[in-house]
């Protein structure tokens, strides 16, 4: 009898330990996904340091999330040395917001309703976002240099990834919508992003493609009218 009690106790302890390990792994997975959602283009070294993980543990979590289609890796070339992998959320991963948060945000958007209120809210959000990144943009930069600065600055927000110059202007691109559920409910998030880009660049910006409308990327068009354009509130009126 005593032997069976010891065996039973050991089984209970092992089950409890296994459960704790599973909970810990699930929470670590959530933290890793959350970090990638907030830091587009992150490297494994930065993620491991931020979450106090070993690099091997961080890579393991990233591989699991990639296998589930929640994140993707992209090789980045360096001037010297081997390319490294940067990590981005996929559209599926970006949609992994907590249900309660998504529901709350949906109700807030629906409660705004009127177009004038939506525009006012979008403008305030855009101004706040632009102010947060203004120090990262060198005032004496213009043209392609300024486009590059703004793209790099807003990459951490998940708003922009890259850009290219074409005959009609500069095209700013993002392959993963940072808030797909909200963008399906309202134009407000996209409009706030457009205005923030416009404020930082100092020129009119027009959004010409949206992922939530079926396009492969969110795409903005910038037509610089002058190399000396400054950052002004008039740039907000560019989406006409």
Secondary structure per residue as TSV (DSSP state, phi and psi in degrees):
chain	resnum	aa	ss	phi	psi
A	1	X	-	360.0	-44.9
A	2	X	H	-61.1	-39.2
A	3	X	H	-61.8	-44.5
A	4	X	H	-66.0	-35.4
A	5	X	H	-65.0	-39.5
A	6	X	H	-65.5	-41.6
A	7	X	H	-64.3	-43.4
A	8	X	H	-62.8	-42.2
A	9	X	H	-63.6	-40.5
A	10	X	H	-65.5	-40.4
A	11	X	H	-63.0	-43.2
A	12	X	H	-61.5	-43.5
A	13	X	H	-63.9	-42.2
A	14	X	H	-66.1	-39.8
A	15	X	H	-63.1	-42.0
A	16	X	H	-64.1	-42.0
A	17	X	H	-64.5	-42.3
A	18	X	H	-62.0	-41.8
A	19	X	H	-62.4	-45.3
A	20	X	H	-60.9	-39.8
A	21	X	H	-65.1	-40.8
A	22	X	H	-65.4	-41.3
A	23	X	H	-62.3	-44.4
A	24	X	H	-62.3	-43.4
A	25	X	H	-64.5	-39.1
A	26	X	H	-65.2	-42.6
A	27	X	H	-66.1	-39.7
A	28	X	H	-61.7	-42.9
A	29	X	H	-58.6	-44.7
A	30	X	H	-62.8	-41.5
A	31	X	H	-66.0	-39.4
A	32	X	H	-65.4	-45.8
A	33	X	H	-62.2	-43.1
A	34	X	H	-60.9	-39.5
A	35	X	H	-65.7	-43.4
A	36	X	H	-65.2	-36.8
A	37	X	H	-62.3	-35.4
A	38	X	H	-89.2	-20.5
A	39	X	S	-129.5	75.1
A	40	X	T	-59.2	136.4
A	41	X	T	81.6	15.3
A	42	X	B	-66.5	155.9
A	43	X	-	-102.8	157.7
A	44	X	H	-61.3	-34.4
A	45	X	H	-63.5	-43.5
A	46	X	H	-67.4	-41.0
A	47	X	H	-63.4	-46.3
A	48	X	H	-60.9	-42.0
A	49	X	H	-67.5	-41.6
A	50	X	H	-66.2	-35.4
A	51	X	T	-102.3	8.8
A	52	X	T	51.4	50.2
A	53	X	-	-113.8	158.5
A	54	X	-	-73.5	156.5
A	55	X	H	-64.0	-33.9
A	56	X	H	-67.3	-39.2
A	57	X	H	-67.0	-39.3
A	58	X	H	-63.9	-43.9
A	59	X	H	-62.2	-38.5
A	60	X	H	-63.0	-44.7
A	61	X	H	-65.0	-41.2
A	62	X	H	-63.1	-40.5
A	63	X	H	-63.7	-40.4
A	64	X	H	-64.3	-44.0
A	65	X	H	-66.2	-36.5
A	66	X	H	-66.6	-40.3
A	67	X	H	-62.7	-30.5
A	68	X	T	-85.8	0.6
A	69	X	T	78.0	17.1
A	70	X	S	-92.1	-25.2
A	71	X	E	-139.1	167.1
A	72	X	E	-142.3	155.1
A	73	X	E	-109.3	148.5
A	74	X	E	-134.5	130.7
A	75	X	E	-72.7	139.2
A	76	X	E	-122.4	123.4
A	77	X	-	-77.1	147.0
A	78	X	-	-117.2	157.0
A	79	X	S	-60.5	-36.4
A	80	X	S	-137.1	144.0
A	81	X	S	92.2	-179.9
A	82	X	-	-77.5	152.6
A	83	X	-	-62.2	152.8
A	84	X	E	-117.3	164.2
A	85	X	E	-96.0	133.0
A	86	X	E	-109.8	149.6
A	87	X	E	-116.2	136.0
A	88	X	E	-133.4	149.8
A	89	X	E	-75.6	148.5
A	90	X	-	-85.3	174.5
A	91	X	H	-61.1	-35.7
A	92	X	H	-64.5	-42.9
A	93	X	H	-66.5	-37.6
A	94	X	H	-66.6	-21.4
A	95	X	T	-87.2	4.8
A	96	X	-	-86.2	36.7
A	97	X	-	-75.0	150.2
A	98	X	-	-55.9	139.6
A	99	X	H	-58.6	-42.4
A	100	X	H	-61.9	-42.0
A	101	X	H	-64.7	-46.1
A	102	X	H	-61.6	-40.8
A	103	X	H	-66.0	-42.7
A	104	X	H	-61.4	-46.4
A	105	X	H	-64.1	-37.7
A	106	X	H	-62.2	-42.4
A	107	X	H	-67.1	-36.3
A	108	X	H	-64.2	-46.0
A	109	X	H	-62.1	-42.9
A	110	X	H	-66.9	-30.9
A	111	X	H	-73.0	-22.4
A	112	X	H	-69.6	-55.9
A	113	X	-	71.0	-72.1
A	114	X	S	-68.4	141.7
A	115	X	H	-60.9	-40.2
A	116	X	H	-63.6	-38.4
A	117	X	H	-67.6	-43.2
A	118	X	H	-57.3	-44.7
A	119	X	H	-64.6	-40.7
A	120	X	H	-65.0	-42.2
A	121	X	H	-65.9	-44.4
A	122	X	H	-59.6	-40.9
A	123	X	H	-65.1	-42.8
A	124	X	H	-64.7	-41.2
A	125	X	H	-63.7	-42.3
A	126	X	H	-63.7	-44.2
A	127	X	H	-62.1	-42.9
A	128	X	H	-62.9	-43.3
A	129	X	H	-65.0	-43.3
A	130	X	H	-63.9	-40.4
A	131	X	H	-63.1	-35.5
A	132	X	H	-64.9	-28.1
A	133	X	H	-110.8	1.6
A	134	X	G	-60.1	-38.3
A	135	X	G	-67.8	-16.1
A	136	X	G	-85.2	-7.8
A	137	X	S	-106.6	121.1
A	138	X	-	-73.3	127.7
A	139	X	T	-63.6	-31.7
A	140	X	T	-85.8	6.8
A	141	X	-	-91.4	144.6
A	142	X	-	-147.8	172.9
A	143	X	H	57.3	-136.0
A	144	X	H	-60.9	-35.3
A	145	X	H	-62.9	-40.7
A	146	X	H	-70.8	-40.1
A	147	X	H	-57.6	-43.5
A	148	X	H	-63.0	-44.1
A	149	X	H	-61.3	-46.2
A	150	X	H	-66.2	-41.4
A	151	X	H	-61.1	-46.3
A	152	X	H	-62.7	-39.1
A	153	X	H	-67.6	-41.5
A	154	X	H	-88.5	-1.9
A	155	X	H	-63.7	-38.0
A	156	X	T	-66.1	-22.7
A	157	X	T	-84.8	-9.5
A	158	X	T	79.2	15.7
A	159	X	S	-91.0	-39.6
A	160	X	-	-132.4	150.9
A	161	X	-	-120.9	-46.7
A	162	X	E	-153.2	177.9
A	163	X	E	-150.5	162.4
A	164	X	E	-147.5	150.4
A	165	X	E	-94.7	131.2
A	166	X	E	-129.8	178.5
A	167	X	T	-62.1	-32.0
A	168	X	T	-91.4	0.0
A	169	X	E	139.4	-160.0
A	170	X	E	-97.5	131.6
A	171	X	E	-106.7	118.9
A	172	X	E	-101.2	131.8
A	173	X	E	-126.0	150.1
A	174	X	E	-146.3	124.8
A	175	X	S	-91.3	-1.9
A	176	X	S	-140.3	115.2
A	177	X	-	-65.3	125.9
A	178	X	T	-72.9	-17.7
A	179	X	T	-147.6	71.6
A	180	X	H	-62.7	-38.3
A	181	X	H	-65.6	-44.4
A	182	X	H	-66.4	-39.7
A	183	X	H	-66.8	-26.3
A	184	X	H	-74.1	-25.3
A	185	X	H	-88.5	-30.4
A	186	X	-	-154.7	153.2
A	187	X	S	-79.8	-9.1
A	188	X	H	-55.6	-49.5
A	189	X	H	-60.5	-42.8
A	190	X	H	-66.3	-40.1
A	191	X	H	-66.2	-38.3
A	192	X	H	-63.4	-42.6
A	193	X	H	-63.7	-44.4
A	194	X	H	-59.8	-44.7
A	195	X	H	-65.9	-38.8
A	196	X	H	-63.5	-43.3
A	197	X	H	-60.3	-43.8
A	198	X	H	-62.3	-43.1
A	199	X	H	-63.5	-41.1
A	200	X	H	-73.1	-36.7
A	201	X	H	-77.9	-35.0
A	202	X	T	84.6	27.3
A	203	X	S	-149.2	161.3
A	204	X	-	-63.0	139.3
A	205	X	E	-129.1	134.5
A	206	X	E	-122.2	129.8
A	207	X	E	-85.3	122.9
A	208	X	E	-110.4	-14.7
A	209	X	E	-144.0	146.5
A	210	X	-	-134.2	137.8
A	211	X	G	-62.0	-39.2
A	212	X	G	-67.6	-15.2
A	213	X	G	-93.2	2.6
A	214	X	T	105.6	-1.9
A	215	X	-	-75.6	153.2
A	216	X	S	-70.6	-20.8
A	217	X	S	-145.3	156.3
A	218	X	E	-81.6	132.2
A	219	X	E	-136.8	133.8
A	220	X	E	-119.5	143.9
A	221	X	E	-112.0	127.9
A	222	X	E	-119.8	125.1
A	223	X	-	-116.7	100.8
A	224	X	-	-74.3	122.0
A	225	X	-	-89.2	-22.2
A	226	X	-	-152.3	141.3
A	227	X	T	-68.2	-15.6
A	228	X	T	-107.6	15.8
A	229	X	-	-61.8	136.2
A	230	X	-	-100.3	174.9
A	231	X	-	-83.4	113.6
A	232	X	-	-133.7	158.9
A	233	X	G	-69.8	-18.1
A	234	X	G	-63.0	-23.9
A	235	X	G	-63.2	-21.0
A	236	X	G	-62.2	-28.2
A	237	X	G	-83.1	14.5
A	238	X	G	-72.5	-20.2
A	239	X	-	-89.2	70.0
A	240	X	-	-122.9	360.0
